[in-house]
Amino acid sequence: MKFVILGFDGPEGEARRKVHRPSHLARMETLDAQGRVILAGPLTDKVGSLIVIEAESLAEAETFANEDPYTVNGVFERVEVHPFMQVFPKDRQTP
């Protein structure tokens, strides 16, 4: 199943992001190597980040989000995780 993770930066998010970016990216690279990252990146209005991943369950996606270095170290003030059904592009859908 696909899940959208929305991480909303806290007041010191931008400064903390620079410090914790290497550990966040290393964690994302591990998941990406497993073929489970659909897309991910910061929102360019500096509100936070969008991550779309494959996970077995909502609980697994929530655990991933809650254990992310950005969440643990206060880059993200708040994190939302939502189940997601991809409609487009059609050639990237899994049956």
C-alpha positions in Angstrom: 0.0 0.0 0.0 1.1 3.6 -0.6 1.1 6.2 2.1 1.7 10.0 2.0 3.8 11.4 4.8 3.5 15.2 5.4 6.1 16.6 7.7 5.4 20.2 8.8 8.5 22.1 9.9 8.7 23.6 13.4 9.9 27.1 14.1 13.5 26.0 14.0 13.0 23.5 11.2 15.1 25.2 8.6 18.2 25.4 10.9 17.7 21.9 12.3 17.2 20.5 8.8 20.8 21.3 7.9 22.1 19.5 10.9 20.0 16.3 10.5 19.8 16.1 6.7 22.6 13.5 6.3 20.9 11.0 8.7 17.5 11.7 7.2 18.8 11.1 3.7 20.6 7.9 4.7 17.4 6.5 6.1 15.5 7.5 3.0 18.2 5.9 0.8 17.8 2.6 2.6 14.1 2.6 1.9 14.7 3.7 -1.7 17.1 0.8 -2.2 14.3 -1.5 -1.3 12.1 0.1 -4.1 9.7 1.6 -1.5 10.1 5.3 -2.1 7.6 6.6 -4.7 8.8 10.2 -4.3 10.1 12.5 -1.6 11.4 16.0 -1.1 11.0 19.3 0.6 8.2 21.7 -0.2 9.7 24.7 -1.8 7.6 27.2 0.3 9.6 25.9 3.3 6.5 24.5 5.1 7.9 21.0 5.3 8.3 17.8 3.3 6.2 15.4 1.2 7.2 11.7 1.2 5.2 8.9 -0.5 6.3 5.4 0.4 5.2 1.8 0.0 4.5 0.1 3.4 2.6 -3.0 4.6 0.3 -1.1 6.9 -0.6 2.3 8.2 1.2 1.3 11.5 4.4 0.6 9.6 4.2 4.0 7.7 3.5 5.8 11.0 6.4 4.1 12.7 8.6 5.1 9.7 7.5 8.7 10.0 7.8 8.9 13.8 11.3 7.4 13.8 12.6 9.7 11.0 15.5 11.9 12.2 13.6 15.0 11.1 10.7 14.0 13.5 12.9 12.8 16.3 15.1 15.9 16.2 12.4 18.5 15.9 12.7 19.5 12.2 9.1 18.4 11.9 6.8 19.9 14.4 4.0 17.7 13.2 3.7 14.7 11.0 0.6 13.3 9.2 0.4 9.9 7.5 -2.4 9.1 5.1 -3.2 6.0 3.0 -2.9 6.9 -0.7 -4.3 5.5 -3.9 -2.2 6.4 -6.9 -4.2 7.1 -10.1 -1.6 8.8 -12.3 0.8 8.2 -13.9 -0.8 4.9 -14.8 2.5 3.2 -15.9 3.9 3.4 -12.3 0.9 1.8 -10.6 1.2 -1.6 -9.0 -1.7 -4.0 -9.6 
